[in-house]
């Protein structure tokens, strides 16, 4: 019988999970909201967490054997009979095993969507001689941020949008206070966001530079500066990068980020 995952659950402080928590950092965010669905095995070696419309995140300890893993996955699928999931994210083998079990139970199919590398930077190496400086995004930057979000959506997800559709997201990110811009030549040339702070890490996302401003070091300088600020606050910066984007992976490695694990994202397809 699985148990409910609680905000600040003790399982998130156990050594097994801490070994993998860079890769599974998003579970801290999902577990922190009572409106989200969270489950764990009684021994704390499996964690499942999902927001109402988002992908589920699934972690199983490295110490769990293959047969035991399959048993836990079957028990989890049984608990989720009435839950419709858009997809699942986790260590590639575990996520695909769950996707196979869940899809079979619901007579659906699944497809691989994306594979990400997780990174952390216990020490940051800022690039030298990059023009410009960091500035926190403000209300007057809303239109510019919306334009950046259009480009980010297309680059990261292949989804075309227009600036008007991104205004609300831009306003929310600015209000939350984590969004920062790199200013060079009197204009914003790159953006990056500190999306969430967990007990030991600060997660950076929404890193974007318009094509005309790329290869000038702006994104690396901005992410490095945010990383230094997180380290000063006692948190290790971390982020996820699409494995299919070698440019961004090289950029993060160049400024001190090192790989911590691979995460795969699978989507479910209703066959009806």
C-alpha positions as CSV (number, residue, x, y, z in Angstrom):
1,X,0.0,0.0,0.0
2,X,1.4,3.3,-1.0
3,X,1.4,6.4,1.3
4,X,0.8,10.0,0.7
5,X,3.8,12.3,0.0
6,X,3.6,15.3,2.2
7,X,5.1,18.8,1.8
8,X,8.7,18.7,3.2
9,X,8.3,15.0,3.5
10,X,11.1,13.2,5.4
11,X,11.7,11.0,2.5
12,X,13.2,14.0,0.6
13,X,15.9,14.1,3.3
14,X,16.9,10.5,3.1
15,X,20.3,9.6,1.7
16,X,18.9,7.5,-1.1
17,X,17.0,10.4,-2.6
18,X,19.7,13.1,-1.8
19,X,22.1,11.0,-4.0
20,X,19.7,11.7,-7.0
21,X,18.1,14.9,-6.1
22,X,19.7,17.1,-8.7
23,X,18.1,15.0,-11.4
24,X,14.8,14.9,-9.5
25,X,14.9,18.4,-8.1
26,X,11.4,19.2,-9.5
27,X,10.0,16.7,-7.0
28,X,10.7,19.2,-4.2
29,X,8.5,21.7,-5.9
30,X,5.7,19.2,-6.7
31,X,5.7,17.8,-3.1
32,X,5.4,21.3,-1.7
33,X,1.9,21.9,-2.9
34,X,-1.1,20.1,-1.3
35,X,-3.1,20.4,-4.6
36,X,-0.6,18.1,-6.3
37,X,-0.7,14.3,-6.3
38,X,2.1,12.7,-4.3
39,X,2.8,9.1,-3.3
40,X,5.6,7.2,-1.8
41,X,6.4,3.6,-0.9
42,X,6.4,2.8,2.8
43,X,10.2,2.3,2.8
44,X,10.7,5.6,1.0
45,X,12.5,4.1,-2.0
46,X,9.9,5.2,-4.5
47,X,8.4,8.7,-5.0
48,X,5.7,9.8,-7.4
49,X,4.6,13.4,-7.8
50,X,2.4,15.2,-10.3
51,X,0.7,18.6,-10.7
52,X,-2.9,18.5,-12.0
53,X,-2.0,19.0,-15.7
54,X,1.8,18.3,-15.7
55,X,3.9,15.3,-16.3
56,X,4.4,12.9,-13.4
57,X,7.9,12.6,-11.9
58,X,8.9,9.2,-10.7
59,X,12.0,8.2,-8.7
60,X,13.1,4.8,-7.5
61,X,16.2,4.3,-5.4
62,X,19.2,2.8,-7.1
63,X,19.3,0.2,-4.3
64,X,15.9,-1.4,-5.4
65,X,16.4,-4.6,-7.4
66,X,14.8,-5.2,-10.8
67,X,12.0,-7.5,-9.5
68,X,11.2,-5.2,-6.6
69,X,11.1,-2.2,-9.1
70,X,8.6,-4.0,-11.2
71,X,6.5,-4.8,-8.1
72,X,6.5,-1.1,-7.1
73,X,5.6,0.0,-10.6
74,X,2.7,-2.4,-10.7
75,X,1.5,-1.1,-7.3
76,X,1.8,2.5,-8.5
77,X,-0.2,1.8,-11.7
78,X,-2.9,0.2,-9.5
79,X,-3.1,3.3,-7.4
80,X,-3.5,5.5,-10.5
81,X,-6.4,3.7,-12.1
82,X,-8.6,6.8,-11.9
83,X,-5.8,9.3,-12.8
84,X,-5.2,10.5,-16.3
85,X,-1.5,11.3,-16.8
86,X,-0.2,13.3,-19.8
87,X,3.2,11.8,-19.3
88,X,6.0,10.6,-17.0
89,X,9.5,11.8,-16.4
90,X,12.3,9.9,-14.7
91,X,15.5,7.8,-15.1
92,X,15.1,6.4,-18.7
93,X,14.6,2.7,-17.8
94,X,12.3,3.4,-14.8
95,X,10.2,6.0,-16.7
96,X,9.8,3.7,-19.7
97,X,8.9,0.7,-17.6
98,X,6.2,2.7,-15.8
99,X,5.0,4.1,-19.2
100,X,4.7,0.6,-20.6
101,X,2.7,-0.7,-17.5
102,X,0.5,2.4,-17.3
103,X,-0.3,2.4,-21.0
104,X,-1.1,-1.3,-21.1
105,X,-3.5,-0.9,-18.1
106,X,-5.3,2.0,-19.9
107,X,-5.1,0.6,-23.4
108,X,-3.0,3.6,-24.5
109,X,0.3,3.9,-26.2
110,X,3.3,6.1,-25.2
111,X,6.1,7.8,-27.0
112,X,9.5,9.2,-26.1
113,X,9.3,13.0,-26.0
114,X,12.6,14.3,-24.7
115,X,15.8,13.3,-22.9
116,X,17.4,15.9,-20.6
117,X,20.7,16.1,-18.8
118,X,20.6,17.4,-15.2
119,X,23.5,19.6,-14.2
120,X,24.8,21.2,-11.0
121,X,27.6,23.7,-10.3
122,X,29.2,23.5,-6.9
123,X,31.7,26.0,-8.3
124,X,30.9,28.5,-11.1
125,X,33.4,29.7,-13.7
126,X,32.1,33.0,-15.1
127,X,33.3,33.8,-18.7
128,X,35.7,36.6,-19.1
129,X,35.3,39.9,-21.1
130,X,31.6,39.6,-21.8
131,X,30.0,43.0,-22.4
132,X,27.1,44.0,-20.2
133,X,25.6,43.3,-16.8
134,X,22.8,41.6,-15.0
135,X,19.5,43.3,-14.1
136,X,16.4,41.9,-12.5
137,X,13.4,42.1,-14.9
138,X,10.9,44.8,-14.0
139,X,7.3,45.6,-15.0
140,X,8.6,47.9,-17.8
141,X,10.3,44.8,-19.4
142,X,7.0,42.9,-19.8
143,X,6.8,43.3,-23.6
144,X,10.5,42.4,-24.1
145,X,10.2,39.3,-21.8
146,X,7.0,38.2,-23.8
147,X,9.0,38.4,-27.0
148,X,11.8,36.4,-25.4
149,X,9.3,33.8,-24.3
150,X,8.0,33.4,-27.9
151,X,11.5,32.6,-29.0
152,X,12.1,30.3,-26.0
153,X,8.9,28.4,-26.7
154,X,9.8,27.7,-30.3
155,X,13.4,26.8,-29.5
156,X,12.7,24.6,-26.5
157,X,9.4,23.0,-27.4
158,X,8.9,23.6,-31.1
159,X,5.7,25.5,-30.3
160,X,5.0,28.8,-32.2
161,X,3.3,31.5,-30.2
162,X,2.8,35.3,-30.4
163,X,3.9,37.9,-27.9
164,X,0.3,38.7,-26.8
165,X,-0.2,35.1,-25.7
166,X,2.9,35.3,-23.5
167,X,2.1,38.6,-21.6
168,X,0.5,36.8,-18.7
169,X,3.5,34.4,-18.3
170,X,5.9,37.4,-18.5
171,X,4.0,39.3,-15.8
172,X,4.0,36.2,-13.5
173,X,7.7,35.6,-13.9
174,X,8.6,39.2,-13.3
175,X,6.3,39.4,-10.3
176,X,7.9,36.2,-8.8
177,X,11.2,38.0,-8.8
178,X,13.5,35.3,-10.2
179,X,13.7,36.5,-13.8
180,X,16.9,38.4,-14.8
181,X,18.1,40.0,-18.0
182,X,21.5,40.6,-19.4
183,X,21.8,44.2,-20.5
184,X,24.4,45.1,-23.2
185,X,24.5,48.2,-25.4
186,X,21.5,49.6,-23.5
187,X,19.2,46.7,-24.3
188,X,18.1,43.3,-23.0
189,X,20.0,40.6,-24.9
190,X,19.4,37.5,-22.8
191,X,17.2,36.2,-20.0
192,X,17.3,33.5,-17.4
193,X,15.1,32.6,-14.4
194,X,15.7,31.3,-10.9
195,X,12.5,29.2,-10.9
196,X,12.7,27.5,-7.5
197,X,14.8,27.1,-4.4
198,X,14.8,23.8,-2.7
199,X,16.6,23.0,0.6
200,X,20.0,22.5,-1.1
201,X,19.6,23.8,-4.7
202,X,18.4,26.7,-6.8
203,X,16.9,25.7,-10.2
204,X,17.6,27.9,-13.2
205,X,15.4,27.7,-16.3
206,X,14.0,29.8,-19.2
207,X,17.5,30.6,-20.5
208,X,17.2,32.3,-23.8
209,X,19.1,34.6,-26.2
210,X,17.7,35.9,-29.5
211,X,19.5,34.5,-32.5
212,X,21.0,37.9,-33.5
213,X,22.7,38.1,-30.1
214,X,24.1,34.6,-29.8
215,X,27.8,33.6,-29.6
216,X,28.6,36.7,-27.7
217,X,28.7,35.0,-24.2
218,X,25.6,36.7,-22.9
219,X,23.7,33.6,-21.7
220,X,26.8,32.1,-20.1
221,X,27.5,35.3,-18.3
222,X,24.0,35.6,-17.1
223,X,23.6,32.0,-15.9
224,X,27.0,32.2,-14.2
225,X,26.1,35.3,-12.3
226,X,22.8,33.7,-11.1
227,X,24.8,30.7,-10.1
228,X,27.2,32.8,-8.1
229,X,24.3,34.5,-6.3
230,X,22.8,31.2,-5.4
231,X,26.1,29.9,-4.1
232,X,26.3,33.0,-1.9
233,X,22.9,32.1,-0.5
234,X,24.1,28.6,0.4
235,X,22.4,26.8,-2.6
236,X,24.0,24.9,-5.4
237,X,22.7,26.0,-8.8
238,X,21.2,23.3,-11.0
239,X,19.3,23.1,-14.3
240,X,18.1,20.8,-17.0
241,X,19.3,20.9,-20.6
242,X,17.8,19.1,-23.6
243,X,20.2,16.4,-24.7
244,X,19.4,17.2,-28.3
245,X,20.8,20.7,-27.9
246,X,24.6,20.3,-27.8
247,X,25.2,24.1,-27.8
248,X,23.4,24.7,-24.5
249,X,25.0,21.6,-23.0
250,X,28.5,22.9,-23.9
251,X,27.6,26.3,-22.6
252,X,26.7,25.1,-19.2
253,X,29.8,22.8,-19.0
254,X,32.0,25.7,-20.0
255,X,30.9,27.8,-16.9
256,X,31.3,25.0,-14.4
257,X,28.2,22.8,-14.5
258,X,28.7,19.1,-14.5
259,X,26.3,16.2,-15.4
260,X,24.4,14.6,-12.6
261,X,22.1,12.2,-14.4
262,X,19.9,11.6,-17.4
263,X,16.1,12.1,-17.3
264,X,13.7,10.9,-20.0
265,X,10.2,12.3,-20.7
266,X,7.5,10.0,-22.1
267,X,4.0,11.1,-23.3
268,X,0.9,9.0,-23.3
269,X,-1.4,8.8,-26.4
270,X,-5.1,8.0,-26.0
271,X,-6.0,5.5,-28.8
272,X,-9.7,6.2,-28.7
